[in-house]
Amino acid sequence: MNDTAPGVAPAKPKSEGGSGLGRYILVRFLLIIPTVFILVTLVFFLMRVVGDPISASVGGRLTEAQLQERLEDAGYLRPIWVQYFEYVGQTFTGNFGRTVTDNRLISEILLTYGAATLELALYALIVALIIGIPLGMLAAYLRDRWPDAALRIFAILCYATPVFFAGLLLKLTFSVWLGWLPLSGRAGTRVQLALGRIESPTGIYIVDALRTGNPAIIGDVLQHAVLPGLALGLLTAGVFLRLVRTNLIGTLSMDYVEAARSRGVRESRLVRKHAYKPALVPIITIMGLQIALLLGGAILTETTFEWRGLGFQLAQYLGSRDFVAVQGIVALLAVIVAVTNFIVDVVAALVDPRVRY
């Protein structure tokens, strides 16, 4: 029975789109806290399995009395649970501790070397998008033919090849044999000195190079970026290629695409105009996971190409058994990954409303 008065239109239910998006963003933001807490906890206890950081790093160079004094000053003689809660409290205030070998703040290391890792990750992401998306579209367009099979094998090789091995092959081919590109580093010595002289450098060499307006400096920075960006970008390009291919084939079988096909629309136009954008939505969703993959791969890439970023420093501290530095940098990277995933989730919700529910 309808209780609405005659002549009065029934009230429309309020749209839940805006509230759904706000609720989704709030929930995703709040999830950052337990995610970071769990990661920091795992890193702390895994590092403590090998013993206290001071004994592991410089214990062999100190007398027993000096070692005990250092342990007492650093608080490592206290119960493990006291150290844990103190470390968690410091982490959530932005204090990731000091290194044992050179007594530097971990946050200072981030500011000094984080820009280099960010720049490398951006290069790799650009390479992955440029290679993965067009080749994924081509594989979907030529599905079940020999080019499709070849591209799928290429995607598997990209993902399965260790990034350091790909880097060594690229260096051997383009630097040693052909001599086209620099062997290592972020820029030549003269260019680094020139970039250091500019006012308020960002630490991202391509940005600082563009600010100089000097084509020679810009070209040198880009030449040094090609091989590291390609080595790390191919790792993610394989994932994007297969993801775009799978989603594009699924989209091409949708009813609205079949309707357009029945009207005589060419297959190439169907791919470009009707199926391309819907197939890219999963790329945005998975991009947050790929950031973690890129940061992990950056450690090996930076070491292979002597790209002095966070990954390179992490490898150096691992070699010197400075587990305080390792613990702080890994925890810091965990925070970066968690925040990046939050941003990607929000972008995905804005692009595809289905993600919110």
C-alpha positions as CSV (number, residue, x, y, z in Angstrom):
1,M,0.0,0.0,0.0
2,N,1.3,3.4,-1.0
3,D,1.0,6.0,1.9
4,T,2.0,8.9,-0.2
5,A,-0.6,11.7,-0.4
6,P,-2.4,12.1,-3.7
7,G,-0.6,14.5,-6.1
8,V,2.6,14.3,-4.1
9,A,5.6,12.6,-5.8
10,P,7.3,10.0,-3.7
11,A,10.7,11.1,-2.3
12,K,13.7,9.8,-4.1
13,P,16.3,8.0,-2.1
14,K,19.4,10.0,-1.5
15,S,22.4,9.1,-3.6
16,E,25.0,7.2,-1.6
17,G,27.8,7.9,-4.1
18,G,29.4,10.8,-2.2
19,S,29.1,9.2,1.2
20,G,30.3,5.8,-0.2
21,L,33.5,7.5,-1.5
22,G,34.1,9.4,1.7
23,R,33.6,6.2,3.8
24,Y,35.9,4.3,1.5
25,I,38.7,6.9,1.7
26,L,38.4,7.1,5.5
27,V,38.6,3.3,5.8
28,R,41.6,3.0,3.5
29,F,43.3,5.8,5.4
30,L,42.8,4.2,8.8
31,L,44.1,0.9,7.4
32,I,47.5,2.6,7.0
33,I,48.0,2.5,10.7
34,P,47.7,-1.3,11.4
35,T,49.6,-2.0,8.1
36,V,52.6,0.1,9.2
37,F,52.4,-1.2,12.7
38,I,52.6,-4.9,11.5
39,L,55.4,-4.1,9.1
40,V,57.4,-2.2,11.7
41,T,56.9,-5.0,14.2
42,L,58.1,-7.7,11.8
43,V,61.1,-5.7,10.8
44,F,62.1,-5.1,14.5
45,F,61.9,-8.7,15.6
46,L,63.5,-10.1,12.4
47,M,66.5,-7.7,13.0
48,R,66.7,-8.7,16.6
49,V,67.0,-12.4,15.7
50,V,70.6,-11.8,14.7
51,G,71.4,-10.1,18.0
52,D,72.0,-6.5,19.0
53,P,73.0,-4.2,16.2
54,I,76.1,-2.8,17.9
55,S,77.7,-6.3,18.5
56,A,76.9,-7.3,14.9
57,S,78.3,-4.1,13.4
58,V,81.3,-3.0,15.5
59,G,81.6,-5.6,18.2
60,G,84.8,-7.0,16.8
61,R,86.6,-3.6,17.0
62,L,85.7,-2.9,20.6
63,T,86.9,-4.3,23.9
64,E,84.3,-6.0,26.1
65,A,84.1,-3.0,28.4
66,Q,83.6,-0.6,25.5
67,L,81.0,-2.9,24.0
68,Q,79.0,-3.1,27.2
69,E,79.2,0.7,27.6
70,R,77.9,1.2,24.0
71,L,75.1,-1.3,24.6
72,E,74.1,0.4,27.9
73,D,74.1,3.9,26.3
74,A,72.0,2.6,23.3
75,G,69.5,0.8,25.6
76,Y,70.1,-2.7,24.2
77,L,70.6,-4.2,27.7
78,R,67.0,-3.5,28.6
79,P,64.2,-6.1,28.1
80,I,63.3,-6.6,24.4
81,W,59.6,-5.6,25.0
82,V,60.8,-2.2,26.4
83,Q,63.0,-1.7,23.3
84,Y,60.1,-2.6,21.1
85,F,57.6,-0.2,22.5
86,E,60.1,2.6,22.5
87,Y,61.0,1.9,18.9
88,V,57.4,1.8,17.8
89,G,56.7,5.1,19.6
90,Q,59.7,6.7,17.9
91,T,58.7,5.4,14.5
92,F,55.2,6.9,14.6
93,T,56.8,10.3,15.5
94,G,59.1,10.1,12.5
95,N,62.2,9.1,14.4
96,F,63.7,6.0,12.8
97,G,66.9,6.1,14.8
98,R,70.6,6.5,14.0
99,T,73.0,4.3,12.1
100,V,75.7,2.5,14.1
101,T,78.5,2.8,11.6
102,D,78.4,6.6,10.9
103,N,75.9,7.9,13.5
104,R,73.5,9.4,10.9
105,L,69.8,10.0,11.4
106,I,67.8,7.6,9.2
107,S,65.5,10.4,8.3
108,E,68.5,12.4,7.1
109,I,69.4,9.4,4.8
110,L,65.9,9.5,3.4
111,L,66.2,13.2,2.5
112,T,69.7,12.7,1.0
113,Y,69.1,9.6,-1.0
114,G,65.3,9.3,-1.3
115,A,65.1,11.6,-4.3
116,A,67.4,9.3,-6.3
117,T,65.2,6.2,-5.6
118,L,62.1,8.2,-6.4
119,E,63.6,9.3,-9.7
120,L,64.6,5.8,-10.6
121,A,61.1,4.4,-9.7
122,L,59.5,7.1,-11.9
123,Y,61.8,6.2,-14.9
124,A,60.9,2.5,-14.4
125,L,57.2,3.2,-14.2
126,I,57.4,5.3,-17.4
127,V,59.2,2.5,-19.2
128,A,56.7,-0.1,-17.9
129,L,53.7,2.0,-19.1
130,I,55.3,2.7,-22.5
131,I,56.2,-0.9,-23.2
132,G,53.5,-2.8,-21.3
133,I,50.3,-1.0,-22.3
134,P,50.8,-0.8,-26.1
135,L,52.2,-4.4,-26.3
136,G,49.3,-5.6,-24.2
137,M,46.8,-3.9,-26.6
138,L,48.7,-5.5,-29.6
139,A,48.6,-8.9,-28.0
140,A,44.8,-8.6,-27.4
141,Y,44.2,-7.4,-30.9
142,L,46.2,-10.3,-32.4
143,R,45.1,-12.8,-29.8
144,D,45.7,-16.5,-30.5
145,R,48.1,-15.7,-33.3
146,W,51.9,-16.1,-33.3
147,P,52.6,-12.4,-32.3
148,D,50.3,-12.9,-29.3
149,A,52.3,-16.0,-28.2
150,A,55.6,-14.2,-28.7
151,L,54.5,-11.2,-26.6
152,R,53.3,-13.5,-23.8
153,I,56.6,-15.2,-23.7
154,F,58.3,-11.8,-23.7
155,A,56.1,-10.8,-20.7
156,I,57.1,-13.9,-18.8
157,L,60.8,-13.3,-19.5
158,C,60.5,-9.7,-18.3
159,Y,59.0,-10.7,-15.0
160,A,61.1,-13.9,-14.4
161,T,64.5,-12.4,-15.3
162,P,66.3,-11.2,-12.1
163,V,66.7,-7.4,-12.3
164,F,70.4,-7.5,-11.6
165,F,70.9,-10.0,-14.5
166,A,68.9,-7.8,-16.9
167,G,71.0,-4.9,-15.8
168,L,74.3,-6.7,-16.4
169,L,73.1,-7.8,-19.9
170,L,72.1,-4.2,-20.7
171,K,75.4,-2.8,-19.5
172,L,77.4,-5.5,-21.4
173,T,75.4,-4.8,-24.6
174,F,74.9,-1.0,-24.7
175,S,77.9,0.2,-22.6
176,V,80.7,-2.3,-23.2
177,W,80.0,-3.7,-26.7
178,L,78.3,-0.8,-28.4
179,G,79.5,2.1,-26.2
180,W,76.3,4.0,-26.6
181,L,75.4,4.7,-23.0
182,P,77.2,5.3,-19.7
183,L,78.2,2.3,-17.6
184,S,77.0,3.5,-14.2
185,G,76.1,6.5,-12.0
186,R,73.4,9.1,-12.2
187,A,75.4,11.7,-14.2
188,G,78.9,12.5,-15.2
189,T,81.3,14.1,-12.7
190,R,81.1,17.6,-14.3
191,V,77.3,17.4,-14.5
192,Q,77.0,16.5,-10.9
193,L,79.2,19.4,-9.9
194,A,77.1,21.7,-12.1
195,L,73.8,20.4,-10.6
196,G,75.3,20.9,-7.1
197,R,75.9,24.6,-7.8
198,I,72.2,25.4,-8.7
199,E,70.1,27.2,-6.0
200,S,67.9,24.9,-3.9
201,P,68.5,21.5,-5.7
202,T,65.7,19.0,-5.5
203,G,68.0,16.0,-5.6
204,I,66.0,14.7,-8.6
205,Y,68.6,15.1,-11.3
206,I,66.3,15.5,-14.3
207,V,64.3,18.2,-12.6
208,D,67.5,20.1,-11.6
209,A,68.9,19.6,-15.1
210,L,65.8,21.1,-16.7
211,R,66.1,24.0,-14.4
212,T,69.6,24.7,-15.8
213,G,68.2,24.9,-19.3
214,N,71.5,23.4,-20.6
215,P,70.9,20.7,-23.3
216,A,74.2,19.0,-22.6
217,I,73.4,18.6,-18.9
218,I,69.9,17.3,-19.7
219,G,71.2,14.9,-22.2
220,D,73.8,13.5,-19.9
221,V,71.3,12.9,-17.1
222,L,68.9,11.2,-19.5
223,Q,71.7,9.0,-20.9
224,H,72.6,7.8,-17.5
225,A,68.9,7.1,-16.7
226,V,68.2,4.9,-19.7
227,L,69.8,1.6,-18.6
228,P,68.7,1.6,-14.9
229,G,65.2,2.7,-15.9
230,L,65.0,0.0,-18.6
231,A,66.3,-2.8,-16.3
232,L,63.8,-2.0,-13.6
233,G,61.0,-1.0,-15.9
234,L,61.0,-4.3,-17.8
235,L,60.2,-6.1,-14.5
236,T,56.9,-4.3,-14.3
237,A,56.3,-4.1,-18.0
238,G,55.7,-7.8,-18.2
239,V,53.0,-7.5,-15.5
240,F,51.2,-4.7,-17.3
241,L,51.4,-6.4,-20.7
242,R,49.6,-9.6,-19.5
243,L,47.1,-7.6,-17.4
244,V,46.2,-5.3,-20.3
245,R,45.9,-8.2,-22.7
246,T,43.6,-10.3,-20.3
247,N,41.4,-7.4,-19.4
248,L,41.1,-6.1,-23.0
249,I,40.1,-9.5,-24.3
250,G,37.5,-9.7,-21.6
251,T,36.2,-6.2,-22.4
252,L,36.0,-7.0,-26.1
253,S,33.5,-9.8,-25.3
254,M,31.1,-7.4,-23.5
255,D,27.6,-6.8,-24.9
256,Y,28.2,-3.1,-25.8
257,V,31.3,-4.0,-27.8
258,E,29.5,-6.9,-29.6
259,A,26.8,-4.4,-30.5
260,A,29.4,-2.0,-32.0
261,R,31.0,-4.9,-33.8
262,S,27.6,-5.9,-35.3
263,R,27.3,-2.4,-36.7
264,G,30.4,-2.9,-38.7
265,V,32.9,-1.1,-36.4
266,R,36.5,-2.2,-37.2
267,E,38.3,-4.3,-34.7
268,S,41.2,-1.8,-34.3
269,R,38.7,0.9,-33.6
270,L,36.9,-1.3,-31.0
271,V,40.2,-1.8,-29.2
272,R,41.1,1.9,-29.2
273,K,37.7,3.6,-28.6
274,H,35.5,1.1,-26.8
275,A,37.6,-1.4,-24.8
276,Y,40.8,0.5,-24.1
277,K,39.8,2.7,-21.1
278,P,37.7,0.1,-19.2
279,A,40.7,-2.3,-19.5
280,L,43.0,0.2,-17.9
281,V,41.1,0.4,-14.6
282,P,42.8,-2.7,-13.2
283,I,46.2,-1.2,-14.1
284,I,45.5,1.7,-11.7
285,T,44.5,-0.8,-9.0
286,I,47.6,-2.9,-9.3
287,M,50.0,0.0,-9.7
288,G,50.2,0.3,-5.9
289,L,51.5,-3.2,-5.6
290,Q,54.0,-2.5,-8.4
291,I,55.4,0.4,-6.4
292,A,56.5,-2.2,-3.7
293,L,58.0,-4.3,-6.5
294,L,59.9,-1.3,-7.9
295,L,61.3,-0.3,-4.5
296,G,62.4,-3.9,-3.9
297,G,64.0,-4.1,-7.4
298,A,65.6,-0.7,-6.9
299,I,68.0,-2.2,-4.3
300,L,69.5,-4.5,-6.9
301,T,69.3,-2.0,-9.7
302,E,71.0,0.8,-7.8
303,T,73.7,-1.6,-6.7
304,T,74.2,-2.8,-10.3
305,F,74.4,0.7,-11.8
306,E,75.9,2.4,-8.7
307,W,72.8,4.6,-8.6
308,R,73.3,6.2,-5.2
309,G,69.8,6.0,-3.7
310,L,68.1,4.4,-0.8
311,G,68.6,0.9,-2.2
312,F,72.4,1.5,-2.7
313,Q,72.7,2.7,0.8
314,L,70.7,-0.2,2.2
315,A,73.1,-2.6,0.4
316,Q,76.1,-0.8,1.9
317,Y,74.6,-1.0,5.4
318,L,73.8,-4.7,5.0
319,G,77.4,-5.2,4.0
320,S,78.6,-3.5,7.2
321,R,76.0,-5.4,9.3
322,D,74.5,-2.1,10.5
323,F,71.1,-3.5,11.3
324,V,69.8,-0.3,12.9
325,A,70.2,1.4,9.5
326,V,68.7,-1.6,7.7
327,Q,65.8,-1.6,10.1
328,G,65.1,2.1,9.8
329,I,65.3,2.2,6.0
330,V,63.1,-0.9,5.6
331,A,60.5,0.5,8.0
332,L,60.7,3.8,6.1
333,L,60.1,2.0,2.8
334,A,57.2,0.2,4.3
335,V,55.6,3.5,5.2
336,I,56.1,4.8,1.7
337,V,54.5,1.7,0.2
338,A,51.5,1.9,2.5
339,V,50.9,5.6,1.7
340,T,51.4,5.0,-2.0
341,N,48.8,2.1,-1.9
342,F,46.4,4.5,-0.2
343,I,46.8,7.1,-2.9
344,V,46.4,4.5,-5.7
345,D,43.2,3.1,-4.0
346,V,41.7,6.6,-3.9
347,V,42.5,7.2,-7.5
348,A,41.0,3.8,-8.5
349,A,37.8,4.7,-6.5
350,L,37.5,8.0,-8.4
351,V,38.0,6.3,-11.8
352,D,35.8,3.3,-11.1
353,P,32.9,3.7,-8.7
354,R,32.5,-0.1,-8.3
355,V,35.7,-0.1,-6.2
356,R,34.0,1.8,-3.4
357,Y,31.5,-0.9,-2.6
